Structures are given as structure tokens and as C-alpha cells.
Amino acid sequence: MWAPFRVETGAIIAPRPLPGIDGIGDRLRTAAFAEMQAERAFARAAEIYSDAPESLRSAWLHLASEENRHMNWLLGRMKELNIDIVERPVSDSLWNSLMSCKDARSFCHYIADSEQRGRRAGLRFYDVLKDIDPTTAEIFSKIAEEEIRHIELAFQFYPIETASR
């Protein structure tokens, strides 16, 4: 289901330190797999959440294609750096969490939170790598920038309800 990645459940080995090539590889691998999970989750959401407006379901299909593009940027960089995708396992905990969402609203908010965490990580990787590996840094930066729209979409359709004062 997750080829070419090697997926393991349970505790995952911590990433190796940056800025070493092994640490860069670990971040590229984890990010690429997160993008794959997001791609599949958006496509699945468009199919199964009948409570979502048609315009949202259409937007999810578009986001799935963007997530695929992000994954391919990351995998392409791994290939350029000769980093083995299956060298270290990745976790499917994101996928498992997304599969527990009961409706379109909960899916939107959960995936938006996940995208925000990924965006913050991408910006941190950019800061660490910009002088060491500018090519990889730029990939993380560009993905982080594009994730803004993904995050905003959830709240466009399902704003957070705030308590009145």
C-alpha cells in the first residue's frame, strides 16, 4: 500500500542529526511519506465524506494532486542525493489518525493541524539547511508556502467556533 516506503507501526527511530546527509535523508523521507499520506487522505475524503459540500470535495481532489507533487519533489531530491528510501522505516500514524475522523469537519480540522505542524517543520528545516544544502532547503520552503492554502481551506469551510464573551 505504501510502496516505495518501509512502514512500521509503533515507535519509530528518531531522525539522525542535521546537517548531516543521513539527517537530511531522514527528514526528506519522513516528509515525503507525510505528503503521500496526505495525498491519499484528501482523495479518500473526497470520496467518503458525503457531508462535505461538493466544492470542498473538488478542492480536496486538487489538494491531493498538490500533495503528490510535493512528494515527488522530495523523492526526486532523495534520488539526487542517492538516499535510499527504504533504509529507515516511516510511521503511518498520520494515516491512522486521519482514518478515525468521523465527518468532513473533523477531517478538515485534523488535517489542517497536521499540515500546520508539517509547515512549521519545513520552515525549521529551511533555516537549518539554507547555507548547507540550499536545494533541499528551498524544497522545504516552497512546500511550506503552499501548505498555507491547504490549512486555510479547512477554516474557509468549517470555521472554528469561539465562545461568546
N, CA, C and O of each residue as an XYZ file, in Angstrom:
660
protein
N       0.819     -1.208      0.000
C       0.000      0.000      0.000
C       0.858      1.266      0.000
O       0.472      2.290     -0.565
N       2.012      1.183      0.633
C       2.819      2.382      0.814
C       4.138      2.365      0.037
O       5.053      3.119      0.367
N       4.248      1.534     -0.967
C       5.489      1.479     -1.743
C       5.798      2.869     -2.295
O       4.885      3.575     -2.724
N       7.030      3.263     -2.291
C       8.266      2.530     -2.037
C       8.760      2.612     -0.586
O       9.906      2.257     -0.311
N       7.926      3.068      0.330
C       8.349      3.258      1.716
C       8.276      1.959      2.508
O       7.512      1.053      2.176
N       9.084      1.887      3.556
C       9.034      0.777      4.507
C       8.349      1.319      5.763
O       8.897      2.153      6.484
N       7.139      0.820      6.001
C       6.311      1.325      7.095
C       6.356      0.349      8.261
O       6.244     -0.863      8.078
N       6.521      0.891      9.451
C       6.457      0.104     10.679
C       5.518      0.801     11.646
O       5.461      2.029     11.706
N       4.795      0.013     12.387
C       3.931      0.578     13.418
C       4.709      0.597     14.729
O       5.710     -0.100     14.890
N       4.231      1.400     15.643
C       4.897      1.506     16.929
C       5.952      2.598     16.909
O       5.923      3.501     16.073
N       6.878      2.496     17.840
C       7.910      3.526     17.990
C       8.825      3.538     16.771
O       9.283      2.498     16.300
N       9.069      4.721     16.286
C       9.955      4.915     15.145
C      11.278      5.482     15.657
O      11.309      6.263     16.608
N      12.340      5.085     15.024
C      13.673      5.553     15.382
C      13.739      7.072     15.158
O      13.272      7.577     14.137
N      14.307      7.768     16.095
C      14.449      9.229     15.972
C      15.322      9.568     14.773
O      16.235      8.815     14.436
N      15.044     10.700     14.127
C      15.872     11.100     12.986
C      17.301     11.402     13.424
O      17.551     11.848     14.544
N      18.214     11.148     12.521
C      19.615     11.448     12.787
C      19.840     12.959     12.724
O      19.025     13.681     12.150
N      20.921     13.434     13.300
C      21.139     14.882     13.418
C      21.308     15.582     12.067
O      21.821     15.021     11.099
N      20.857     16.818     12.055
C      21.161     17.730     10.958
C      22.440     18.454     11.338
O      22.675     18.661     12.529
N      23.244     18.833     10.428
C      23.026     18.929      8.992
C      23.565     17.755      8.198
O      23.676     17.857      6.977
N      23.905     16.644      8.835
C      24.481     15.516      8.109
C      23.549     14.963      7.041
O      22.331     15.115      7.135
N      24.118     14.323      6.027
C      23.333     13.790      4.927
C      22.327     12.749      5.418
O      21.224     12.655      4.878
N      22.698     11.957      6.449
C      21.748     10.990      6.989
C      20.547     11.695      7.615
O      19.410     11.252      7.455
N      20.800     12.786      8.322
C      19.718     13.564      8.922
C      18.844     14.222      7.874
O      17.622     14.275      8.015
N      19.477     14.726      6.818
C      18.711     15.305      5.709
C      17.835     14.224      5.079
O      16.658     14.447      4.796
N      18.426     13.057      4.867
C      17.665     11.939      4.301
C      16.484     11.552      5.156
O      15.400     11.284      4.637
N      16.680     11.520      6.464
C      15.573     11.165      7.365
C      14.433     12.166      7.252
O      13.264     11.780      7.250
N      14.768     13.455      7.157
C      13.714     14.476      7.038
C      13.023     14.408      5.683
O      11.801     14.533      5.604
N      13.792     14.212      4.621
C      13.191     14.075      3.294
C      12.252     12.866      3.237
O      11.141     12.956      2.717
N      12.709     11.748      3.773
C      11.917     10.518      3.767
C      10.621     10.690      4.551
O       9.547     10.333      4.066
N      10.719     11.234      5.752
C       9.537     11.415      6.594
C       8.562     12.396      5.952
O       7.353     12.164      5.950
N       9.088     13.488      5.410
C       8.221     14.484      4.767
C       7.560     13.905      3.521
O       6.374     14.134      3.287
N       8.312     13.162      2.723
C       7.737     12.562      1.513
C       6.620     11.598      1.877
O       5.591     11.556      1.203
N       6.814     10.828      2.932
C       5.770      9.887      3.329
C       4.552     10.622      3.886
O       3.418     10.197      3.662
N       4.772     11.708      4.603
C       3.640     12.513      5.090
C       2.847     13.062      3.911
O       1.617     13.092      3.946
N       3.545     13.493      2.874
C       2.859     14.005      1.682
C       2.048     12.890      1.004
O       0.942     13.137      0.523
N       2.588     11.680      0.965
C       1.847     10.563      0.385
C       0.582     10.282      1.193
O      -0.491     10.076      0.628
N       0.716     10.276      2.518
C      -0.456     10.032      3.362
C      -1.501     11.129      3.164
O      -2.696     10.843      3.097
N      -1.051     12.387      3.069
C      -1.989     13.488      2.858
C      -2.671     13.368      1.500
O      -3.878     13.583      1.387
N      -1.905     13.028      0.475
C      -2.492     12.851     -0.859
C      -3.624     11.831     -0.813
O      -4.727     12.087     -1.297
N      -3.345     10.697     -0.237
C      -4.347      9.627     -0.186
C      -5.513      9.992      0.719
O      -6.657      9.629      0.443
N      -5.228     10.706      1.792
C      -6.294     11.102      2.705
C      -7.240     12.104      2.049
O      -8.456     11.993      2.200
N      -6.695     13.082      1.320
C      -7.558     14.051      0.626
C      -8.423     13.342     -0.423
O      -9.615     13.625     -0.544
N      -7.821     12.429     -1.175
C      -8.590     11.712     -2.194
C      -9.685     10.866     -1.551
O     -10.806     10.804     -2.055
N      -9.359     10.223     -0.452
C     -10.342      9.400      0.255
C     -11.456     10.273      0.848
O     -12.631      9.913      0.789
N     -11.084     11.397      1.406
C     -12.075     12.302      1.991
C     -13.084     12.748      0.940
O     -14.284     12.801      1.209
N     -12.601     13.067     -0.246
C     -13.499     13.496     -1.326
C     -14.485     12.395     -1.685
O     -15.599     12.670     -2.130
N     -14.078     11.172     -1.492
C     -14.927     10.031     -1.832
C     -15.923      9.675     -0.725
O     -17.073      9.345     -1.014
N     -15.498      9.740      0.523
C     -16.331      9.171      1.589
C     -17.143     10.172      2.406
O     -18.164      9.793      2.980
N     -16.730     11.423      2.478
C     -17.443     12.366      3.342
C     -18.577     13.028      2.574
O     -18.414     14.097      1.986
N     -19.713     12.378      2.594
C     -20.886     12.889      1.871
C     -21.441     14.160      2.518
O     -22.231     14.870      1.896
N     -21.038     14.456      3.762
C     -21.498     15.683      4.419
C     -20.704     16.908      3.961
O     -21.037     18.032      4.337
N     -19.673     16.707      3.165
C     -18.877     17.834      2.664
C     -19.546     18.431      1.437
O     -20.070     17.699      0.599
N     -19.532     19.759      1.324
C     -20.056     20.381      0.104
C     -19.243     19.912     -1.113
O     -18.060     19.590     -1.004
N     -19.902     19.885     -2.249
C     -19.232     19.434     -3.473
C     -17.998     20.282     -3.784
O     -16.997     19.761     -4.275
N     -18.065     21.578     -3.502
C     -16.916     22.441     -3.768
C     -15.714     22.064     -2.895
O     -14.571     22.182     -3.338
N     -15.956     21.620     -1.681
C     -14.870     21.171     -0.812
C     -14.309     19.849     -1.325
O     -13.093     19.658     -1.364
N     -15.180     18.956     -1.711
C     -14.718     17.664     -2.228
C     -13.858     17.871     -3.476
O     -12.853     17.183     -3.659
N     -14.242     18.796     -4.313
C     -13.446     19.121     -5.500
C     -12.097     19.715     -5.098
O     -11.067     19.384     -5.685
N     -12.110     20.586     -4.105
C     -10.868     21.195     -3.621
C      -9.939     20.135     -3.038
O      -8.723     20.202     -3.224
N     -10.506     19.160     -2.336
C      -9.682     18.086     -1.780
C      -8.966     17.314     -2.889
O      -7.801     16.946     -2.737
N      -9.651     17.072     -3.987
C      -9.007     16.353     -5.095
C      -7.853     17.171     -5.664
O      -6.818     16.617     -6.036
N      -8.032     18.489     -5.730
C      -6.944     19.349     -6.180
C      -5.774     19.298     -5.191
O      -4.615     19.220     -5.597
N      -6.085     19.343     -3.898
C      -5.021     19.287     -2.895
C      -4.285     17.956     -2.959
O      -3.074     17.910     -2.743
N      -4.999     16.875     -3.253
C      -4.344     15.572     -3.385
C      -3.267     15.632     -4.463
O      -2.179     15.084     -4.289
N      -3.568     16.295     -5.572
C      -2.566     16.396     -6.642
C      -1.385     17.266     -6.210
O      -0.248     16.999     -6.599
N      -1.642     18.300     -5.414
C      -0.539     19.123     -4.905
C       0.340     18.329     -3.940
O       1.565     18.448     -3.968
N      -0.286     17.527     -3.094
C       0.488     16.701     -2.156
C       1.352     15.701     -2.923
O       2.480     15.420     -2.518
N       0.836     15.168     -4.017
C       1.615     14.255     -4.850
C       2.819     14.975     -5.447
O       3.915     14.417     -5.500
N       2.622     16.195     -5.890
C       3.724     16.977     -6.441
C       4.791     17.226     -5.373
O       5.985     17.109     -5.644
N       4.359     17.566     -4.169
C       5.306     17.771     -3.070
C       6.107     16.494     -2.814
O       7.330     16.534     -2.676
N       5.407     15.372     -2.753
C       6.079     14.099     -2.509
C       7.133     13.851     -3.593
O       8.247     13.424     -3.292
N       6.787     14.115     -4.826
C       7.728     13.869     -5.916
C       8.933     14.802     -5.866
O      10.036     14.392     -6.229
N       8.752     16.046     -5.424
C       9.901     16.930     -5.229
C      10.867     16.314     -4.216
O      12.077     16.266     -4.437
N      10.305     15.845     -3.100
C      11.120     15.279     -2.022
C      11.801     13.986     -2.460
O      12.988     13.787     -2.200
N      11.054     13.110     -3.123
C      11.649     11.864     -3.600
C      12.712     12.133     -4.668
O      13.739     11.456     -4.716
N      12.459     13.114     -5.514
C      13.455     13.485     -6.516
C      14.754     13.960     -5.874
O      15.848     13.629     -6.331
N      14.611     14.742     -4.809
C      15.806     15.220     -4.109
C      16.544     14.053     -3.460
O      17.774     14.018     -3.461
N      15.805     13.108     -2.911
C      16.437     11.922     -2.326
C      17.240     11.184     -3.393
O      18.355     10.728     -3.140
N      16.668     11.074     -4.572
C      17.369     10.392     -5.667
C      18.645     11.148     -6.043
O      19.697     10.542     -6.245
N      18.540     12.479     -6.134
C      19.722     13.294     -6.457
C      20.836     13.110     -5.426
O      22.018     13.111     -5.770
N      20.447     12.952     -4.165
C      21.425     12.793     -3.083
C      21.803     11.334     -2.834
O      22.593     11.029     -1.941
N      21.228     10.436     -3.638
C      21.491      8.995     -3.507
C      21.113      8.479     -2.111
O      21.862      7.724     -1.491
N      19.945      8.899     -1.635
C      19.436      8.475     -0.327
C      18.427      7.360     -0.558
O      17.488      7.507     -1.341
N      18.631      6.252      0.128
C      17.778      5.074     -0.012
C      16.460      5.293      0.741
O      16.456      5.561      1.942
N      15.356      5.177      0.021
C      14.039      5.396      0.632
C      13.760      4.382      1.727
O      13.226      4.743      2.775
N      14.110      3.121      1.508
C      13.748      2.064      2.462
C      14.794      1.848      3.550
O      14.646      0.949      4.378
N      15.843      2.657      3.559
C      16.903      2.477      4.558
C      16.351      2.520      5.985
O      16.783      1.755      6.847
N      15.404      3.409      6.222
C      14.825      3.556      7.567
C      13.317      3.555      7.443
O      12.766      4.035      6.452
N      12.651      3.017      8.449
C      11.183      2.952      8.389
C      10.533      4.298      8.652
O      11.129      5.199      9.242
N       9.293      4.405      8.195
C       8.450      5.564      8.469
C       7.200      5.066      9.180
O       6.906      3.871      9.175
N       6.475      5.984      9.786
C       5.275      5.653     10.543
C       4.022      6.077      9.785
O       3.985      7.134      9.155
N       3.003      5.234      9.860
C       1.713      5.569      9.253
C       0.724      6.102     10.275
O      -0.488      6.008     10.080
N       1.234      6.660     11.358
C       0.338      7.159     12.410
C      -0.534      8.315     11.915
O      -1.668      8.461     12.371
N      -0.031      9.137     10.996
C      -0.856     10.211     10.443
C      -2.063      9.611      9.732
O      -3.198     10.025      9.964
N      -1.814      8.648      8.876
C      -2.899      7.987      8.144
C      -3.915      7.385      9.119
O      -5.121      7.580      8.965
N      -3.429      6.665     10.107
C      -4.336      6.026     11.072
C      -5.178      7.066     11.802
O      -6.363      6.839     12.048
N      -4.588      8.185     12.147
C      -5.340      9.247     12.817
C      -6.391      9.847     11.884
O      -7.525     10.090     12.296
N      -6.014     10.084     10.638
C      -6.966     10.664      9.689
C      -8.127      9.705      9.420
O      -9.249     10.145      9.173
N      -7.867      8.419      9.466
C      -8.925      7.433      9.213
C      -9.939      7.392     10.355
O     -11.033      6.852     10.192
N      -9.589      7.950     11.492
C     -10.522      7.954     12.622
C     -11.484      9.138     12.587
O     -12.394      9.209     13.413
N     -11.303     10.067     11.654
C     -12.195     11.222     11.554
C     -13.581     10.757     11.108
O     -13.713      9.983     10.160
N     -14.602     11.234     11.799
C     -15.968     10.758     11.572
C     -16.748     11.554     10.527
O     -17.729     11.059      9.973
N     -16.313     12.785     10.259
C     -17.052     13.622      9.319
C     -16.112     14.622      8.664
O     -14.936     14.717      9.014
N     -16.653     15.362      7.712
C     -15.840     16.306      6.948
C     -15.220     17.380      7.840
O     -14.055     17.736      7.658
N     -15.977     17.893      8.792
C     -15.458     18.930      9.682
C     -14.264     18.416     10.488
O     -13.228     19.077     10.551
N     -14.403     17.257     11.094
C     -13.296     16.741     11.909
C     -12.087     16.428     11.034
O     -10.951     16.653     11.453
N     -12.311     15.914      9.831
C     -11.203     15.664      8.913
C     -10.506     16.975      8.564
O      -9.279     17.060      8.631
N     -11.274     17.995      8.194
C     -10.695     19.293      7.830
C      -9.820     19.849      8.939
O      -8.692     20.277      8.690
N     -10.328     19.844     10.148
C      -9.571     20.430     11.245
C      -8.350     19.590     11.593
O      -7.291     20.133     11.908
N      -8.494     18.256     11.538
C      -7.359     17.400     11.876
C      -6.252     17.544     10.835
O      -5.083     17.699     11.188
N      -6.617     17.493      9.555
C      -5.573     17.575      8.530
C      -4.969     18.977      8.488
O      -3.783     19.125      8.191
N      -5.760     20.000      8.778
C      -5.204     21.359      8.830
C      -4.158     21.454      9.938
O      -3.109     22.070      9.751
N      -4.437     20.852     11.080
C      -3.476     20.849     12.182
C      -2.206     20.093     11.774
O      -1.094     20.527     12.077
N      -2.378     18.976     11.095
C      -1.232     18.194     10.625
C      -0.417     18.979      9.610
O       0.813     18.976      9.652
N      -1.105     19.647      8.703
C      -0.413     20.452      7.690
C       0.340     21.608      8.362
O       1.436     21.966      7.929
N      -0.235     22.181      9.400
C       0.434     23.275     10.109
C       1.705     22.776     10.797
O       2.736     23.448     10.762
N       1.631     21.598     11.424
C       2.836     21.042     12.052
C       3.913     20.780     10.997
O       5.086     21.078     11.219
N       3.515     20.225      9.853
C       4.455     19.979      8.772
C       5.041     21.271      8.223
O       6.224     21.332      7.889
N       4.217     22.293      8.132
C       4.677     23.598      7.648
C       5.740     24.180      8.580
O       6.776     24.671      8.130
N       5.467     24.118      9.884
C       6.449     24.640     10.850
C       7.760     23.859     10.768
O       8.840     24.445     10.838
N       7.666     22.540     10.620
C       8.880     21.717     10.493
C       9.633     22.090      9.219
O      10.858     22.207      9.238
N       8.921     22.277      8.126
C       9.564     22.652      6.867
C      10.306     23.974      6.975
O      11.396     24.126      6.424
N       9.720     24.925      7.681
C      10.389     26.218      7.868
C      11.635     26.080      8.745
O      12.647     26.741      8.507
N      11.553     25.215      9.761
C      12.743     24.964     10.594
C      13.845     24.316      9.758
O      15.012     24.690      9.865
N      13.468     23.336      8.919
C      14.468     22.671      8.076
C      15.086     23.669      7.108
O      16.290     23.626      6.855
N      14.277     24.561      6.571
C      14.807     25.599      5.687
C      15.880     26.409      6.410
O      16.971     26.622      5.881
N      15.560     26.861      7.631
C      16.513     27.683      8.388
C      17.819     26.942      8.649
O      18.896     27.530      8.552
N      17.732     25.661      8.978
C      18.929     24.883      9.277
C      19.732     24.597      8.010
O      20.963     24.609      8.041
N      19.050     24.342      6.906
C      19.715     23.852      5.700
C      20.071     24.918      4.665
O      20.816     24.626      3.729
N      19.569     26.129      4.800
C      19.725     27.122      3.721
C      21.177     27.391      3.349
O      21.460     27.684      2.187
N      22.101     27.302      4.292
C      23.515     27.541      3.987
C      24.281     26.252      3.718
O      25.400     26.297      3.206
N      23.699     25.108      4.053
C      24.373     23.818      3.930
C      23.934     23.073      2.679
O      24.748     22.513      1.945
N      22.617     23.083      2.456
C      22.021     22.396      1.300
C      20.868     23.255      0.799
O      19.703     22.958      1.065
N      21.197     24.331      0.066
C      20.165     25.270     -0.365
C      19.073     24.647     -1.229
O      17.928     25.098     -1.196
N      19.406     23.633     -1.988
C      18.400     22.993     -2.852
C      17.325     22.326     -2.008
O      16.135     22.536     -2.242
N      17.730     21.527     -1.031
C      16.767     20.873     -0.144
C      16.015     21.919      0.677
O      14.806     21.804      0.881
N      16.733     22.934      1.144
C      16.097     23.997      1.921
C      14.976     24.653      1.127
O      13.896     24.897      1.664
N      15.222     24.940     -0.139
C      14.213     25.590     -0.982
C      12.993     24.696     -1.200
O      11.867     25.189     -1.265
N      13.207     23.404     -1.310
C      12.073     22.482     -1.456
C      11.189     22.566     -0.213
O       9.969     22.692     -0.319
N      11.812     22.494      0.961
C      11.026     22.589      2.194
C      10.309     23.931      2.290
O       9.161     23.987      2.729
N      10.965     24.999      1.891
C      10.353     26.321      1.947
C       9.157     26.428      1.000
O       8.107     26.951      1.372
N       9.322     25.937     -0.200
C       8.241     26.015     -1.185
C       7.030     25.196     -0.735
O       5.891     25.642     -0.880
N       7.271     24.008     -0.193
C       6.159     23.196      0.308
C       5.470     23.926      1.456
O       4.241     23.979      1.509
N       6.247     24.484      2.365
C       5.666     25.211      3.500
C       4.780     26.348      3.028
O       3.712     26.581      3.595
N       5.209     27.052      2.006
C       4.422     28.156      1.458
C       3.102     27.652      0.879
O       2.052     28.252      1.106
N       3.157     26.563      0.139
C       1.940     26.031     -0.467
C       0.977     25.446      0.559
O      -0.230     25.401      0.322
N       1.497     25.002      1.682
C       0.626     24.418      2.716
C      -0.298     25.465      3.333
O      -1.324     25.109      3.914
N       0.039     26.726      3.220
C      -0.821     27.773      3.781
C      -2.233     27.654      3.212
O      -3.212     27.711      3.957
N      -2.337     27.490      1.898
C      -3.660     27.358      1.268
C      -4.387     26.105      1.753
O      -5.607     26.116      1.917
N      -3.651     25.045      1.979
C      -4.265     23.801      2.453
C      -4.878     24.010      3.832
O      -5.979     23.539      4.117
N      -4.160     24.710      4.664
C      -4.626     24.981      6.027
C      -5.838     25.911      5.992
O      -6.831     25.664      6.677
N      -5.760     26.964      5.208
C      -6.856     27.934      5.131
C      -8.150     27.318      4.613
O      -9.238     27.730      5.015
N      -8.041     26.341      3.730
C      -9.230     25.722      3.143
C     -10.132     25.129      4.226
O     -11.351     25.287      4.173
N      -9.548     24.462      5.185
C     -10.349     23.828      6.236
C     -11.203     24.859      6.960
O     -12.378     24.613      7.234
N     -10.622     26.005      7.270
C     -11.335     27.003      8.051
C     -12.253     27.862      7.191
O     -13.156     28.526      7.701
N     -12.018     27.844      5.893
C     -12.945     28.503      4.971
C     -14.295     27.774      5.007
O     -15.350     28.409      5.003
N     -14.252     26.467      5.043
C     -15.486     25.678      5.049
C     -16.011     25.420      6.458
O     -17.222     25.357      6.671
N     -15.100     25.271      7.422
C     -15.507     24.953      8.790
C     -14.753     25.834      9.776
O     -13.776     25.399     10.386
N     -15.212     27.086      9.932
C     -14.541     27.989     10.871
C     -14.583     27.421     12.292
O     -15.501     26.692     12.669
N     -13.571     27.777     13.050
C     -13.529     27.382     14.459
C     -14.590     28.211     15.186
O     -14.653     29.433     15.051
N     -15.398     27.525     15.939
C     -16.424     28.235     16.699
C     -15.795     28.730     18.002
O     -15.152     27.977     18.734
N     -15.999     29.999     18.259
C     -15.454     30.582     19.503
C     -16.603     30.878     20.453
O     -17.728     31.162     20.040
N     -16.289     30.803     21.712
C     -17.307     31.092     22.731
C     -17.570     32.589     22.770
O     -16.644     33.392     22.656
N     -18.803     32.953     22.926
C     -19.116     34.379     23.051
C     -18.749     34.873     24.427
O     -18.786     34.122     25.401
N     -18.393     36.145     24.503
C     -17.963     36.712     25.786
C     -19.084     37.417     26.465
O     -18.902     37.955     27.557
